């Protein structure tokens, strides 16, 4: 996989800039996003021709009053109890979308686990480690970044745990 930033005409995002700064190889995959798509993640998998298990969605949760990021395959759901346990917490609920946008610097549907405005504790579902590469949001709707799962962990300071159901 070649190390590169976003393709010409698509502009960089904080996610592509963070990966480039860290010297992490990634491939940008822009696509025409349909705002009417019922699931942005499943739309990305279909349009890019990738198995849904390799396309990861980034979800922000509130665990005992602090924001935490869970990254799970788009065809699965975030297990809030497992996420809380993975970060040493007791209770978890999905974060208010406005709080997730303020903290991450991204819009809902385009939140990337990489290059967030305020780095948050991040847990990537352990199933991601079974793949040579995975896809995550590039920081806006219609842009996914392909990278090795170990590089995703490194770029986000994440741990891996079973947090999908």
N, C-alpha and C positions, 0 to 999 in steps of 0.2 A: 504494500500500500504506500503510495507516494505521500510525502509530507507536503501538504499544501493548504493554502487558505481558501476562502470562498472563491468560486469562479467569477471571472470578470462579469460585471453587470448585475451581480447579486449582492455586492457589498458584504463586508465582514460584520460579525456580531461579537458581543463580548465572549461568547463561547469559542468562536474560531480564533479570536485574538488570544484567549487564555491557552488554548491548545498549542498555538504557534509559539507563544512565549515559553511554554514548558518543553518545547521540542518534541511534542507528541504527534506521531503520524496519524492523519485522519483523511478521509475523503468526504467532501461536501456533496450532498445529493439534493439539489433543488428540484422542486416539482410544482406543478400548478395545483394549488390548494383550492378545494371546493368548500366555501363557507357553509354550505348546506349538509356537508358530510356529518352523519350522526356520531362518528368516532374518528377524531383526527388521527389517532394512532393506527387504527385499522385501515384508514384511507391511505396513510403513508406506506404501510406494508403492501397493500394492493397495487398502488401506483408504482412503487419501486420494485415490485416483483420479489419481495423478501418474505420468508416465513414470519408470521406474527410473533413467534417466540423470540426472534432476534431483534424485533423493534421494541424499544423500551419507552414507557411513558414515565414522566416525572411528576410526582404528586407531593404536595406539601401538606403536612399534617401538624396538628398541635398536640404535643406530647407533654402533659403536665405543665402547660403554660409556656412551652418553648416550641419554636418551629423546627421541624425535622423534615428531611426529604426522603421519600421512598421511591425507588426506581424499579419498576416491574414490567414484565412483558405486556404488550397492549391487549392481548387476548385473555388476560387474567386480571384479578382485582388485588388491591393492596389489603393485606391482612393487618388491620390496625393494632390488634393485640400483639401480633408478632413484631411489628415495628416498634411498639412501645418497649417490649421486652429486649429487643436488639440494642436499644439505646439506654437501657437501664431505667425505663419509666414504667408507670403503672397504667395510665389512661391515655388513649389517643382518639382524636377525632379529626376529620378533614378540616384543614385550616380555612378560614374565610378567604374567598378568592382575592379580595382586595388586599388582604395582608400578604398573601402569597406573591401577588404582583409587586407590592411595595418592597418586600424583602428581596425578591429575586432580581427585580429590574426587567422582568419579562412579562408578556401578557399570557393569561391562561390559554392553553392550547398551543403555546409556543415556549413554555418554560423549559429551559435546558438545565440539566444538573451541573453543567460546566459554566464557569464564568459568571456565577451569580453575584449580584451586588453585595450581598452579605452572606459569606460562606456559612452554611448550616450543616449540622451533623447529617450525614447522608448514608443510607443503607441501600445497596444494590441487591436485588434478589439473586441468590446463589445460582439459580438456573442460568444466568447470563454467562457464567464461567465455562459452561459446556460448549460455547460457540467460539470460533476463531475470531469473528468480529460481530459487533452489535451496532445498532443504530439508535441514536438519541436525538432529541430535538436540537437543532442548531441555534435556537434562540428566537425563532419566529415561525409562524405557521408556513408550511411549504418548504422547509429546509431541514433535512436530517443529516447528521454527521455519522459516518461509519468509522469505528475504531475498535481496537482490541479491548476486551473487557478489563484486562489488567491495567491498561492505560486509562480507562474510565475511572477505575478505583484510584489510581495515582492522581489523576487530574482533579478529582473531587475530594480526596482524602477519605473516601468512603470505606465502609466495611461491607462484607458480603454475608448475607444471612437469608434464611428462607422466610421472606416477607410477602410472598404472593400466594393467593389461593384461587 
